[in-house]
């Protein structure tokens, strides 16, 4: 059962790392948009990263929930 919980611990850690990376990317694109607010390329990049952030947040929530259940049953 412990290995099963470790799987979720790893998933949570990876998702948290991904969130940090995506937040950094968003900050960089926002800086670029300040200089060029109508850039279609930057706006498209921002939408893609926003979607990635949403997906990662859902994965993180799922992994945290599964980890909590796993820890409570072991």
mmCIF file of the N, C-alpha and C atoms, coordinates in Angstrom:
data_MODEL
# 
_entry.id   MODEL 
# 
loop_
_atom_site.group_PDB 
_atom_site.id 
_atom_site.type_symbol 
_atom_site.label_atom_id 
_atom_site.label_alt_id 
_atom_site.label_comp_id 
_atom_site.label_asym_id 
_atom_site.label_entity_id 
_atom_site.label_seq_id 
_atom_site.pdbx_PDB_ins_code 
_atom_site.Cartn_x 
_atom_site.Cartn_y 
_atom_site.Cartn_z 
_atom_site.occupancy 
_atom_site.B_iso_or_equiv 
_atom_site.pdbx_formal_charge 
_atom_site.auth_seq_id 
_atom_site.auth_comp_id 
_atom_site.auth_asym_id 
_atom_site.auth_atom_id 
_atom_site.pdbx_PDB_model_num 
ATOM 1   N N  . UNK A 1 1  ? 0.820  -1.199 0.000   1.00 0.00 ? 1  UNK A N  1 
ATOM 2   C CA . UNK A 1 1  ? 0.000  0.000  0.000   1.00 0.00 ? 1  UNK A CA 1 
ATOM 3   C C  . UNK A 1 1  ? 0.860  1.258  0.000   1.00 0.00 ? 1  UNK A C  1 
ATOM 4   N N  . UNK A 1 2  ? 2.043  1.171  0.628   1.00 0.00 ? 2  UNK A N  1 
ATOM 5   C CA . UNK A 1 2  ? 2.916  2.335  0.715   1.00 0.00 ? 2  UNK A CA 1 
ATOM 6   C C  . UNK A 1 2  ? 3.406  2.767  -0.667  1.00 0.00 ? 2  UNK A C  1 
ATOM 7   N N  . UNK A 1 3  ? 3.718  1.809  -1.527  1.00 0.00 ? 3  UNK A N  1 
ATOM 8   C CA . UNK A 1 3  ? 4.173  2.138  -2.880  1.00 0.00 ? 3  UNK A CA 1 
ATOM 9   C C  . UNK A 1 3  ? 3.061  2.851  -3.642  1.00 0.00 ? 3  UNK A C  1 
ATOM 10  N N  . UNK A 1 4  ? 1.846  2.433  -3.377  1.00 0.00 ? 4  UNK A N  1 
ATOM 11  C CA . UNK A 1 4  ? 0.690  3.044  -4.020  1.00 0.00 ? 4  UNK A CA 1 
ATOM 12  C C  . UNK A 1 4  ? 0.588  4.517  -3.611  1.00 0.00 ? 4  UNK A C  1 
ATOM 13  N N  . UNK A 1 5  ? 0.805  4.807  -2.341  1.00 0.00 ? 5  UNK A N  1 
ATOM 14  C CA . UNK A 1 5  ? 0.765  6.188  -1.852  1.00 0.00 ? 5  UNK A CA 1 
ATOM 15  C C  . UNK A 1 5  ? 1.939  6.992  -2.392  1.00 0.00 ? 5  UNK A C  1 
ATOM 16  N N  . UNK A 1 6  ? 3.088  6.351  -2.524  1.00 0.00 ? 6  UNK A N  1 
ATOM 17  C CA . UNK A 1 6  ? 4.264  7.040  -3.058  1.00 0.00 ? 6  UNK A CA 1 
ATOM 18  C C  . UNK A 1 6  ? 4.009  7.520  -4.486  1.00 0.00 ? 6  UNK A C  1 
ATOM 19  N N  . UNK A 1 7  ? 3.254  6.734  -5.228  1.00 0.00 ? 7  UNK A N  1 
ATOM 20  C CA . UNK A 1 7  ? 2.916  7.118  -6.601  1.00 0.00 ? 7  UNK A CA 1 
ATOM 21  C C  . UNK A 1 7  ? 2.198  8.469  -6.587  1.00 0.00 ? 7  UNK A C  1 
ATOM 22  N N  . UNK A 1 8  ? 1.241  8.622  -5.691  1.00 0.00 ? 8  UNK A N  1 
ATOM 23  C CA . UNK A 1 8  ? 0.491  9.874  -5.616  1.00 0.00 ? 8  UNK A CA 1 
ATOM 24  C C  . UNK A 1 8  ? 1.344  11.014 -5.068  1.00 0.00 ? 8  UNK A C  1 
ATOM 25  N N  . UNK A 1 9  ? 2.243  10.695 -4.150  1.00 0.00 ? 9  UNK A N  1 
ATOM 26  C CA . UNK A 1 9  ? 3.162  11.718 -3.637  1.00 0.00 ? 9  UNK A CA 1 
ATOM 27  C C  . UNK A 1 9  ? 4.025  12.264 -4.776  1.00 0.00 ? 9  UNK A C  1 
ATOM 28  N N  . UNK A 1 10 ? 4.503  11.370 -5.635  1.00 0.00 ? 10 UNK A N  1 
ATOM 29  C CA . UNK A 1 10 ? 5.316  11.783 -6.775  1.00 0.00 ? 10 UNK A CA 1 
ATOM 30  C C  . UNK A 1 10 ? 4.496  12.617 -7.763  1.00 0.00 ? 10 UNK A C  1 
ATOM 31  N N  . UNK A 1 11 ? 3.254  12.216 -7.981  1.00 0.00 ? 11 UNK A N  1 
ATOM 32  C CA . UNK A 1 11 ? 2.383  12.966 -8.887  1.00 0.00 ? 11 UNK A CA 1 
ATOM 33  C C  . UNK A 1 11 ? 2.113  14.376 -8.357  1.00 0.00 ? 11 UNK A C  1 
ATOM 34  N N  . UNK A 1 12 ? 1.892  14.489 -7.056  1.00 0.00 ? 12 UNK A N  1 
ATOM 35  C CA . UNK A 1 12 ? 1.654  15.798 -6.438  1.00 0.00 ? 12 UNK A CA 1 
ATOM 36  C C  . UNK A 1 12 ? 2.895  16.669 -6.594  1.00 0.00 ? 12 UNK A C  1 
ATOM 37  N N  . UNK A 1 13 ? 4.055  16.108 -6.303  1.00 0.00 ? 13 UNK A N  1 
ATOM 38  C CA . UNK A 1 13 ? 5.302  16.873 -6.409  1.00 0.00 ? 13 UNK A CA 1 
ATOM 39  C C  . UNK A 1 13 ? 5.534  17.334 -7.841  1.00 0.00 ? 13 UNK A C  1 
ATOM 40  N N  . UNK A 1 14 ? 5.339  16.455 -8.803  1.00 0.00 ? 14 UNK A N  1 
ATOM 41  C CA . UNK A 1 14 ? 5.545  16.800 -10.211 1.00 0.00 ? 14 UNK A CA 1 
ATOM 42  C C  . UNK A 1 14 ? 4.564  17.890 -10.652 1.00 0.00 ? 14 UNK A C  1 
ATOM 43  N N  . UNK A 1 15 ? 3.315  17.773 -10.246 1.00 0.00 ? 15 UNK A N  1 
ATOM 44  C CA . UNK A 1 15 ? 2.312  18.777 -10.621 1.00 0.00 ? 15 UNK A CA 1 
ATOM 45  C C  . UNK A 1 15 ? 2.649  20.131 -10.002 1.00 0.00 ? 15 UNK A C  1 
ATOM 46  N N  . UNK A 1 16 ? 3.129  20.129 -8.771  1.00 0.00 ? 16 UNK A N  1 
ATOM 47  C CA . UNK A 1 16 ? 3.522  21.386 -8.122  1.00 0.00 ? 16 UNK A CA 1 
ATOM 48  C C  . UNK A 1 16 ? 4.690  22.037 -8.847  1.00 0.00 ? 16 UNK A C  1 
ATOM 49  N N  . UNK A 1 17 ? 5.646  21.230 -9.274  1.00 0.00 ? 17 UNK A N  1 
ATOM 50  C CA . UNK A 1 17 ? 6.781  21.753 -10.038 1.00 0.00 ? 17 UNK A CA 1 
ATOM 51  C C  . UNK A 1 17 ? 6.316  22.339 -11.370 1.00 0.00 ? 17 UNK A C  1 
ATOM 52  N N  . UNK A 1 18 ? 5.379  21.651 -12.007 1.00 0.00 ? 18 UNK A N  1 
ATOM 53  C CA . UNK A 1 18 ? 4.852  22.127 -13.288 1.00 0.00 ? 18 UNK A CA 1 
ATOM 54  C C  . UNK A 1 18 ? 4.114  23.442 -13.116 1.00 0.00 ? 18 UNK A C  1 
ATOM 55  N N  . UNK A 1 19 ? 3.357  23.581 -12.038 1.00 0.00 ? 19 UNK A N  1 
ATOM 56  C CA . UNK A 1 19 ? 2.640  24.836 -11.770 1.00 0.00 ? 19 UNK A CA 1 
ATOM 57  C C  . UNK A 1 19 ? 3.639  25.993 -11.646 1.00 0.00 ? 19 UNK A C  1 
ATOM 58  N N  . UNK A 1 20 ? 4.734  25.765 -10.945 1.00 0.00 ? 20 UNK A N  1 
ATOM 59  C CA . UNK A 1 20 ? 5.752  26.812 -10.788 1.00 0.00 ? 20 UNK A CA 1 
ATOM 60  C C  . UNK A 1 20 ? 6.342  27.194 -12.146 1.00 0.00 ? 20 UNK A C  1 
ATOM 61  N N  . UNK A 1 21 ? 6.644  26.204 -12.955 1.00 0.00 ? 21 UNK A N  1 
ATOM 62  C CA . UNK A 1 21 ? 7.193  26.474 -14.291 1.00 0.00 ? 21 UNK A CA 1 
ATOM 63  C C  . UNK A 1 21 ? 6.203  27.274 -15.136 1.00 0.00 ? 21 UNK A C  1 
ATOM 64  N N  . UNK A 1 22 ? 4.940  26.874 -15.094 1.00 0.00 ? 22 UNK A N  1 
ATOM 65  C CA . UNK A 1 22 ? 3.924  27.565 -15.887 1.00 0.00 ? 22 UNK A CA 1 
ATOM 66  C C  . UNK A 1 22 ? 3.709  28.996 -15.394 1.00 0.00 ? 22 UNK A C  1 
ATOM 67  N N  . UNK A 1 23 ? 3.749  29.185 -14.080 1.00 0.00 ? 23 UNK A N  1 
ATOM 68  C CA . UNK A 1 23 ? 3.619  30.545 -13.540 1.00 0.00 ? 23 UNK A CA 1 
ATOM 69  C C  . UNK A 1 23 ? 4.745  31.438 -14.041 1.00 0.00 ? 23 UNK A C  1 
ATOM 70  N N  . UNK A 1 24 ? 5.960  30.883 -14.104 1.00 0.00 ? 24 UNK A N  1 
ATOM 71  C CA . UNK A 1 24 ? 7.100  31.645 -14.615 1.00 0.00 ? 24 UNK A CA 1 
ATOM 72  C C  . UNK A 1 24 ? 6.910  31.989 -16.095 1.00 0.00 ? 24 UNK A C  1 
ATOM 73  N N  . UNK A 1 25 ? 6.402  31.034 -16.859 1.00 0.00 ? 25 UNK A N  1 
ATOM 74  C CA . UNK A 1 25 ? 6.146  31.290 -18.274 1.00 0.00 ? 25 UNK A CA 1 
ATOM 75  C C  . UNK A 1 25 ? 5.086  32.373 -18.456 1.00 0.00 ? 25 UNK A C  1 
ATOM 76  N N  . UNK A 1 26 ? 4.051  32.327 -17.631 1.00 0.00 ? 26 UNK A N  1 
ATOM 77  C CA . UNK A 1 26 ? 2.997  33.345 -17.709 1.00 0.00 ? 26 UNK A CA 1 
ATOM 78  C C  . UNK A 1 26 ? 3.571  34.725 -17.420 1.00 0.00 ? 26 UNK A C  1 
ATOM 79  N N  . UNK A 1 27 ? 4.418  34.827 -16.413 1.00 0.00 ? 27 UNK A N  1 
ATOM 80  C CA . UNK A 1 27 ? 5.039  36.114 -16.086 1.00 0.00 ? 27 UNK A CA 1 
ATOM 81  C C  . UNK A 1 27 ? 5.874  36.640 -17.249 1.00 0.00 ? 27 UNK A C  1 
ATOM 82  N N  . UNK A 1 28 ? 6.615  35.756 -17.890 1.00 0.00 ? 28 UNK A N  1 
ATOM 83  C CA . UNK A 1 28 ? 7.438  36.172 -19.021 1.00 0.00 ? 28 UNK A CA 1 
ATOM 84  C C  . UNK A 1 28 ? 6.574  36.672 -20.180 1.00 0.00 ? 28 UNK A C  1 
ATOM 85  N N  . UNK A 1 29 ? 5.512  35.969 -20.462 1.00 0.00 ? 29 UNK A N  1 
ATOM 86  C CA . UNK A 1 29 ? 4.635  36.377 -21.566 1.00 0.00 ? 29 UNK A CA 1 
ATOM 87  C C  . UNK A 1 29 ? 3.917  37.681 -21.232 1.00 0.00 ? 29 UNK A C  1 
ATOM 88  N N  . UNK A 1 30 ? 3.519  37.856 -20.001 1.00 0.00 ? 30 UNK A N  1 
ATOM 89  C CA . UNK A 1 30 ? 2.870  39.117 -19.612 1.00 0.00 ? 30 UNK A CA 1 
ATOM 90  C C  . UNK A 1 30 ? 3.814  40.300 -19.784 1.00 0.00 ? 30 UNK A C  1 
ATOM 91  N N  . UNK A 1 31 ? 5.095  40.098 -19.482 1.00 0.00 ? 31 UNK A N  1 
ATOM 92  C CA . UNK A 1 31 ? 6.086  41.157 -19.701 1.00 0.00 ? 31 UNK A CA 1 
ATOM 93  C C  . UNK A 1 31 ? 6.188  41.483 -21.190 1.00 0.00 ? 31 UNK A C  1 
ATOM 94  N N  . UNK A 1 32 ? 6.181  40.448 -22.015 1.00 0.00 ? 32 UNK A N  1 
ATOM 95  C CA . UNK A 1 32 ? 6.237  40.656 -23.458 1.00 0.00 ? 32 UNK A CA 1 
ATOM 96  C C  . UNK A 1 32 ? 4.984  41.385 -23.949 1.00 0.00 ? 32 UNK A C  1 
ATOM 97  N N  . UNK A 1 33 ? 3.841  41.042 -23.345 1.00 0.00 ? 33 UNK A N  1 
ATOM 98  C CA . UNK A 1 33 ? 2.586  41.678 -23.752 1.00 0.00 ? 33 UNK A CA 1 
ATOM 99  C C  . UNK A 1 33 ? 2.527  43.149 -23.337 1.00 0.00 ? 33 UNK A C  1 
ATOM 100 N N  . UNK A 1 34 ? 3.242  43.505 -22.281 1.00 0.00 ? 34 UNK A N  1 
ATOM 101 C CA . UNK A 1 34 ? 3.298  44.914 -21.888 1.00 0.00 ? 34 UNK A CA 1 
ATOM 102 C C  . UNK A 1 34 ? 3.951  45.746 -22.990 1.00 0.00 ? 34 UNK A C  1 
ATOM 103 N N  . UNK A 1 35 ? 4.946  45.169 -23.644 1.00 0.00 ? 35 UNK A N  1 
ATOM 104 C CA . UNK A 1 35 ? 5.654  45.867 -24.715 1.00 0.00 ? 35 UNK A CA 1 
ATOM 105 C C  . UNK A 1 35 ? 4.878  45.803 -26.035 1.00 0.00 ? 35 UNK A C  1 
ATOM 106 N N  . UNK A 1 36 ? 4.160  44.714 -26.210 1.00 0.00 ? 36 UNK A N  1 
ATOM 107 C CA . UNK A 1 36 ? 3.434  44.503 -27.459 1.00 0.00 ? 36 UNK A CA 1 
ATOM 108 C C  . UNK A 1 36 ? 2.062  43.901 -27.152 1.00 0.00 ? 36 UNK A C  1 
ATOM 109 N N  . UNK A 1 37 ? 1.116  44.730 -26.668 1.00 0.00 ? 37 UNK A N  1 
ATOM 110 C CA . UNK A 1 37 ? -0.158 44.207 -26.167 1.00 0.00 ? 37 UNK A CA 1 
ATOM 111 C C  . UNK A 1 37 ? -1.069 43.567 -27.219 1.00 0.00 ? 37 UNK A C  1 
ATOM 112 N N  . UNK A 1 38 ? -0.834 43.851 -28.477 1.00 0.00 ? 38 UNK A N  1 
ATOM 113 C CA . UNK A 1 38 ? -1.705 43.293 -29.519 1.00 0.00 ? 38 UNK A CA 1 
ATOM 114 C C  . UNK A 1 38 ? -1.059 42.147 -30.281 1.00 0.00 ? 38 UNK A C  1 
ATOM 115 N N  . UNK A 1 39 ? 0.023  41.604 -29.748 1.00 0.00 ? 39 UNK A N  1 
ATOM 116 C CA . UNK A 1 39 ? 0.729  40.518 -30.418 1.00 0.00 ? 39 UNK A CA 1 
ATOM 117 C C  . UNK A 1 39 ? -0.097 39.228 -30.355 1.00 0.00 ? 39 UNK A C  1 
ATOM 118 N N  . UNK A 1 40 ? -0.519 38.787 -31.516 1.00 0.00 ? 40 UNK A N  1 
ATOM 119 C CA . UNK A 1 40 ? -1.319 37.559 -31.592 1.00 0.00 ? 40 UNK A CA 1 
ATOM 120 C C  . UNK A 1 40 ? -0.517 36.349 -31.119 1.00 0.00 ? 40 UNK A C  1 
ATOM 121 N N  . UNK A 1 41 ? 0.762  36.363 -31.390 1.00 0.00 ? 41 UNK A N  1 
ATOM 122 C CA . UNK A 1 41 ? 1.617  35.231 -30.991 1.00 0.00 ? 41 UNK A CA 1 
ATOM 123 C C  . UNK A 1 41 ? 1.665  35.121 -29.470 1.00 0.00 ? 41 UNK A C  1 
ATOM 124 N N  . UNK A 1 42 ? 1.886  36.259 -28.793 1.00 0.00 ? 42 UNK A N  1 
ATOM 125 C CA . UNK A 1 42 ? 1.958  36.238 -27.332 1.00 0.00 ? 42 UNK A CA 1 
ATOM 126 C C  . UNK A 1 42 ? 0.607  35.894 -26.712 1.00 0.00 ? 42 UNK A C  1 
ATOM 127 N N  . UNK A 1 43 ? -0.458 36.413 -27.293 1.00 0.00 ? 43 UNK A N  1 
ATOM 128 C CA . UNK A 1 43 ? -1.792 36.094 -26.776 1.00 0.00 ? 43 UNK A CA 1 
ATOM 129 C C  . UNK A 1 43 ? -2.094 34.615 -26.939 1.00 0.00 ? 43 UNK A C  1 
ATOM 130 N N  . UNK A 1 44 ? -1.669 34.045 -28.060 1.00 0.00 ? 44 UNK A N  1 
ATOM 131 C CA . UNK A 1 44 ? -1.877 32.616 -28.290 1.00 0.00 ? 44 UNK A CA 1 
ATOM 132 C C  . UNK A 1 44 ? -1.059 31.791 -27.292 1.00 0.00 ? 44 UNK A C  1 
ATOM 133 N N  . UNK A 1 45 ? 0.182  32.204 -27.051 1.00 0.00 ? 45 UNK A N  1 
ATOM 134 C CA . UNK A 1 45 ? 1.022  31.509 -26.062 1.00 0.00 ? 45 UNK A CA 1 
ATOM 135 C C  . UNK A 1 45 ? 0.387  31.571 -24.672 1.00 0.00 ? 45 UNK A C  1 
ATOM 136 N N  . UNK A 1 46 ? -0.156 32.740 -24.337 1.00 0.00 ? 46 UNK A N  1 
ATOM 137 C CA . UNK A 1 46 ? -0.793 32.908 -23.037 1.00 0.00 ? 46 UNK A CA 1 
ATOM 138 C C  . UNK A 1 46 ? -2.009 31.995 -22.892 1.00 0.00 ? 46 UNK A C  1 
ATOM 139 N N  . UNK A 1 47 ? -2.795 31.875 -23.934 1.00 0.00 ? 47 UNK A N  1 
ATOM 140 C CA . UNK A 1 47 ? -3.962 30.972 -23.903 1.00 0.00 ? 47 UNK A CA 1 
ATOM 141 C C  . UNK A 1 47 ? -3.518 29.525 -23.728 1.00 0.00 ? 47 UNK A C  1 
ATOM 142 N N  . UNK A 1 48 ? -2.454 29.131 -24.439 1.00 0.00 ? 48 UNK A N  1 
ATOM 143 C CA . UNK A 1 48 ? -1.966 27.754 -24.336 1.00 0.00 ? 48 UNK A CA 1 
ATOM 144 C C  . UNK A 1 48 ? -1.482 27.457 -22.918 1.00 0.00 ? 48 UNK A C  1 
ATOM 145 N N  . UNK A 1 49 ? -0.718 28.379 -22.362 1.00 0.00 ? 49 UNK A N  1 
ATOM 146 C CA . UNK A 1 49 ? -0.200 28.168 -21.010 1.00 0.00 ? 49 UNK A CA 1 
ATOM 147 C C  . UNK A 1 49 ? -1.332 28.189 -19.994 1.00 0.00 ? 49 UNK A C  1 
ATOM 148 N N  . UNK A 1 50 ? -2.330 29.030 -20.211 1.00 0.00 ? 50 UNK A N  1 
ATOM 149 C CA . UNK A 1 50 ? -3.487 29.065 -19.321 1.00 0.00 ? 50 UNK A CA 1 
ATOM 150 C C  . UNK A 1 50 ? -4.213 27.718 -19.340 1.00 0.00 ? 50 UNK A C  1 
ATOM 151 N N  . UNK A 1 51 ? -4.344 27.137 -20.518 1.00 0.00 ? 51 UNK A N  1 
ATOM 152 C CA . UNK A 1 51 ? -4.964 25.817 -20.628 1.00 0.00 ? 51 UNK A CA 1 
ATOM 153 C C  . UNK A 1 51 ? -4.111 24.763 -19.930 1.00 0.00 ? 51 UNK A C  1 
ATOM 154 N N  . UNK A 1 52 ? -2.798 24.817 -20.138 1.00 0.00 ? 52 UNK A N  1 
ATOM 155 C CA . UNK A 1 52 ? -1.891 23.887 -19.458 1.00 0.00 ? 52 UNK A CA 1 
ATOM 156 C C  . UNK A 1 52 ? -2.004 24.024 -17.944 1.00 0.00 ? 52 UNK A C  1 
ATOM 157 N N  . UNK A 1 53 ? -2.134 25.266 -17.483 1.00 0.00 ? 53 UNK A N  1 
ATOM 158 C CA . UNK A 1 53 ? -2.259 25.522 -16.039 1.00 0.00 ? 53 UNK A CA 1 
ATOM 159 C C  . UNK A 1 53 ? -3.556 24.909 -15.503 1.00 0.00 ? 53 UNK A C  1 
ATOM 160 N N  . UNK A 1 54 ? -4.635 25.050 -16.245 1.00 0.00 ? 54 UNK A N  1 
ATOM 161 C CA . UNK A 1 54 ? -5.918 24.475 -15.831 1.00 0.00 ? 54 UNK A CA 1 
ATOM 162 C C  . UNK A 1 54 ? -5.824 22.957 -15.737 1.00 0.00 ? 54 UNK A C  1 
ATOM 163 N N  . UNK A 1 55 ? -5.218 22.348 -16.739 1.00 0.00 ? 55 UNK A N  1 
ATOM 164 C CA . UNK A 1 55 ? -5.062 20.889 -16.748 1.00 0.00 ? 55 UNK A CA 1 
ATOM 165 C C  . UNK A 1 55 ? -4.186 20.443 -15.575 1.00 0.00 ? 55 UNK A C  1 
ATOM 166 N N  . UNK A 1 56 ? -3.087 21.133 -15.358 1.00 0.00 ? 56 UNK A N  1 
ATOM 167 C CA . UNK A 1 56 ? -2.176 20.779 -14.270 1.00 0.00 ? 56 UNK A CA 1 
ATOM 168 C C  . UNK A 1 56 ? -2.843 20.960 -12.910 1.00 0.00 ? 56 UNK A C  1 
ATOM 169 N N  . UNK A 1 57 ? -3.621 22.027 -12.763 1.00 0.00 ? 57 UNK A N  1 
ATOM 170 C CA . UNK A 1 57 ? -4.333 22.256 -11.498 1.00 0.00 ? 57 UNK A CA 1 
ATOM 171 C C  . UNK A 1 57 ? -5.322 21.120 -11.231 1.00 0.00 ? 57 UNK A C  1 
ATOM 172 N N  . UNK A 1 58 ? -6.004 20.659 -12.267 1.00 0.00 ? 58 UNK A N  1 
ATOM 173 C CA . UNK A 1 58 ? -6.931 19.534 -12.103 1.00 0.00 ? 58 UNK A CA 1 
ATOM 174 C C  . UNK A 1 58 ? -6.186 18.254 -11.737 1.00 0.00 ? 58 UNK A C  1 
ATOM 175 N N  . UNK A 1 59 ? -5.049 18.029 -12.386 1.00 0.00 ? 59 UNK A N  1 
ATOM 176 C CA . UNK A 1 59 ? -4.240 16.847 -12.058 1.00 0.00 ? 59 UNK A CA 1 
ATOM 177 C C  . UNK A 1 59 ? -3.742 16.914 -10.618 1.00 0.00 ? 59 UNK A C  1 
ATOM 178 N N  . UNK A 1 60 ? -3.314 18.102 -10.203 1.00 0.00 ? 60 UNK A N  1 
ATOM 179 C CA . UNK A 1 60 ? -2.833 18.281 -8.839  1.00 0.00 ? 60 UNK A CA 1 
ATOM 180 C C  . UNK A 1 60 ? -3.946 18.014 -7.832  1.00 0.00 ? 60 UNK A C  1 
ATOM 181 N N  . UNK A 1 61 ? -5.115 18.550 -8.093  1.00 0.00 ? 61 UNK A N  1 
ATOM 182 C CA . UNK A 1 61 ? -6.248 18.336 -7.197  1.00 0.00 ? 61 UNK A CA 1 
ATOM 183 C C  . UNK A 1 61 ? -6.600 16.856 -7.106  1.00 0.00 ? 61 UNK A C  1 
ATOM 184 N N  . UNK A 1 62 ? -6.606 16.178 -8.240  1.00 0.00 ? 62 UNK A N  1 
ATOM 185 C CA . UNK A 1 62 ? -6.919 14.743 -8.256  1.00 0.00 ? 62 UNK A CA 1 
ATOM 186 C C  . UNK A 1 62 ? -5.868 13.950 -7.470  1.00 0.00 ? 62 UNK A C  1 
ATOM 187 N N  . UNK A 1 63 ? -4.595 14.256 -7.706  1.00 0.00 ? 63 UNK A N  1 
ATOM 188 C CA . UNK A 1 63 ? -3.524 13.527 -7.030  1.00 0.00 ? 63 UNK A CA 1 
ATOM 189 C C  . UNK A 1 63 ? -3.538 13.779 -5.525  1.00 0.00 ? 63 UNK A C  1 
ATOM 190 N N  . UNK A 1 64 ? -3.796 15.022 -5.124  1.00 0.00 ? 64 UNK A N  1 
ATOM 191 C CA . UNK A 1 64 ? -3.870 15.331 -3.696  1.00 0.00 ? 64 UNK A CA 1 
ATOM 192 C C  . UNK A 1 64 ? -5.027 14.589 -3.037  1.00 0.00 ? 64 UNK A C  1 
ATOM 193 N N  . UNK A 1 65 ? -6.156 14.544 -3.717  1.00 0.00 ? 65 UNK A N  1 
ATOM 194 C CA . UNK A 1 65 ? -7.320 13.845 -3.174  1.00 0.00 ? 65 UNK A CA 1 
ATOM 195 C C  . UNK A 1 65 ? -7.032 12.346 -3.042  1.00 0.00 ? 65 UNK A C  1 
ATOM 196 N N  . UNK A 1 66 ? -6.440 11.785 -4.080  1.00 0.00 ? 66 UNK A N  1 
ATOM 197 C CA . UNK A 1 66 ? -6.118 10.357 -4.052  1.00 0.00 ? 66 UNK A CA 1 
ATOM 198 C C  . UNK A 1 66 ? -5.082 10.052 -2.968  1.00 0.00 ? 66 UNK A C  1 
ATOM 199 N N  . UNK A 1 67 ? -4.116 10.949 -2.798  1.00 0.00 ? 67 UNK A N  1 
ATOM 200 C CA . UNK A 1 67 ? -3.101 10.754 -1.771  1.00 0.00 ? 67 UNK A CA 1 
ATOM 201 C C  . UNK A 1 67 ? -3.740 10.812 -0.369  1.00 0.00 ? 67 UNK A C  1 
ATOM 202 N N  . UNK A 1 68 ? -4.626 11.754 -0.153  1.00 0.00 ? 68 UNK A N  1 
ATOM 203 C CA . UNK A 1 68 ? -5.313 11.850 1.138   1.00 0.00 ? 68 UNK A CA 1 
ATOM 204 C C  . UNK A 1 68 ? -6.102 10.579 1.432   1.00 0.00 ? 68 UNK A C  1 
ATOM 205 N N  . UNK A 1 69 ? -6.799 10.048 0.442   1.00 0.00 ? 69 UNK A N  1 
ATOM 206 C CA . UNK A 1 69 ? -7.551 8.810  0.620   1.00 0.00 ? 69 UNK A CA 1 
ATOM 207 C C  . UNK A 1 69 ? -6.614 7.648  0.912   1.00 0.00 ? 69 UNK A C  1 
ATOM 208 N N  . UNK A 1 70 ? -5.517 7.613  0.180   1.00 0.00 ? 70 UNK A N  1 
ATOM 209 C CA . UNK A 1 70 ? -4.549 6.529  0.360   1.00 0.00 ? 70 UNK A CA 1 
ATOM 210 C C  . UNK A 1 70 ? -3.954 6.560  1.770   1.00 0.00 ? 70 UNK A C  1 
ATOM 211 N N  . UNK A 1 71 ? -3.586 7.735  2.210   1.00 0.00 ? 71 UNK A N  1 
ATOM 212 C CA . UNK A 1 71 ? -2.977 7.870  3.540   1.00 0.00 ? 71 UNK A CA 1 
ATOM 213 C C  . UNK A 1 71 ? -3.980 7.576  4.658   1.00 0.00 ? 71 UNK A C  1 
ATOM 214 N N  . UNK A 1 72 ? -5.231 7.905  4.423   1.00 0.00 ? 72 UNK A N  1 
ATOM 215 C CA . UNK A 1 72 ? -6.236 7.663  5.460   1.00 0.00 ? 72 UNK A CA 1 
ATOM 216 C C  . UNK A 1 72 ? -6.614 6.191  5.585   1.00 0.00 ? 72 UNK A C  1 
ATOM 217 N N  . UNK A 1 73 ? -6.365 5.424  4.525   1.00 0.00 ? 73 UNK A N  1 
ATOM 218 C CA . UNK A 1 73 ? -6.716 4.001  4.574   1.00 0.00 ? 73 UNK A CA 1 
ATOM 219 C C  . UNK A 1 73 ? -5.532 3.118  4.969   1.00 0.00 ? 73 UNK A C  1 
ATOM 220 N N  . UNK A 1 74 ? -4.331 3.702  4.982   1.00 0.00 ? 74 UNK A N  1 
ATOM 221 C CA . UNK A 1 74 ? -3.172 2.864  5.326   1.00 0.00 ? 74 UNK A CA 1 
ATOM 222 C C  . UNK A 1 74 ? -2.776 2.974  6.769   1.00 0.00 ? 74 UNK A C  1 
# 
